[in-house]
Amino acid sequence: MTQDIQQDRQPEATPVGHSGTRVVIQERPAWAVSGWFGVLVVAACIAGAILLAQSSTAALAAAPAFVGALVFSSLIIVSPGHTKVVRFFGSYVGTVRSAGFSWILPLADRRSLSIRVRNFETNHLKVNDADGNPVEIAAIVVWQVADTSRASYAVDDYVNFVEVEAESALRHVATTHPYDDPAGEGTSLRGNVDLVAAELAQEVAQRVTIAGVEIVEVRISHLAYSPEIAQAMLRRQQANAVVAARARIVEGSVGMVEMALARLEEHGIVELDEERKAAMVSNLLVVLCADQPASPVVNAGTLYT
């Protein structure tokens, strides 16, 4: 009975993965006005402190001087392509995205964060494709910070987070497709580079959403068999190419022989029995399918000698 009660009190299993990640922070605009207005306030505080210092109430001059110092410390400059993530006593209060001179909340600390487009190339990863063949693959990832609050506080290091997740996604996508598909019935790494890159971009985007990052583009930059099987795979590809070429030659030769026999019969140039037709077909196929040019032999006798 006691064991049943303990089992009933056990908490339910929580989801694992990106869908179960708890991220409650979200970017919002911070309070900010033109910095020149703050300069006017600082100038007014300085003038007030000077006037009070010259009057009989000189002790009160410290108040406007203190206010002016607070306002001066809250003036910031935001460069193009950058933002300021503002935090007030440990609480996130917003992000300043407008480039220029601004006045923010006094006593708030700020962190500069770039929102420019960045790119990097992953390491050359050695993975096994869907057929179990070891291949080397690498990709170029183009990305940009979209949510500055998540990039600052949801993950420890968003740059390293994007790089690690991109390599993990690349490894996963490479293992789900074969390197090559001679039959052309499915998606292969070599034959469908654009489709594989689009699939990789979707997976990377899902993995890095938690860090407030958007993926602009992903493209394959390196794809090859591993050195230990490269020669064997090259011979296999050459053999496949030879077989495909031979099949094409045979198909064309049969069509030419069929056309020749039909033309001879249609125009009544010569009448051949089945044996001579077979001999003609054999000779034409030998000539058309041979690797080397045929040496013609002129028959000076009759057809049957």
Secondary structure as GFF3:
##gff-version 3
##sequence-region A 1 305
A	DSSP	alpha_helix	2	9	.	.	.	ID=ss1
A	DSSP	three_ten_helix	18	20	.	.	.	ID=ss2
A	DSSP	beta_strand	32	34	.	.	.	ID=ss3
A	DSSP	alpha_helix	35	54	.	.	.	ID=ss4
A	DSSP	three_ten_helix	58	61	.	.	.	ID=ss5
A	DSSP	alpha_helix	62	73	.	.	.	ID=ss6
A	DSSP	beta_strand	75	78	.	.	.	ID=ss7
A	DSSP	beta_strand	82	88	.	.	.	ID=ss8
A	DSSP	beta_strand	91	96	.	.	.	ID=ss9
A	DSSP	beta_strand	100	104	.	.	.	ID=ss10
A	DSSP	beta_strand	109	114	.	.	.	ID=ss11
A	DSSP	beta_strand	118	121	.	.	.	ID=ss12
A	DSSP	beta_strand	125	128	.	.	.	ID=ss13
A	DSSP	beta_strand	134	145	.	.	.	ID=ss14
A	DSSP	alpha_helix	148	153	.	.	.	ID=ss15
A	DSSP	alpha_helix	158	174	.	.	.	ID=ss16
A	DSSP	alpha_helix	193	208	.	.	.	ID=ss17
A	DSSP	three_ten_helix	209	211	.	.	.	ID=ss18
A	DSSP	beta_strand	213	225	.	.	.	ID=ss19
A	DSSP	alpha_helix	227	267	.	.	.	ID=ss20
A	DSSP	alpha_helix	274	289	.	.	.	ID=ss21
###
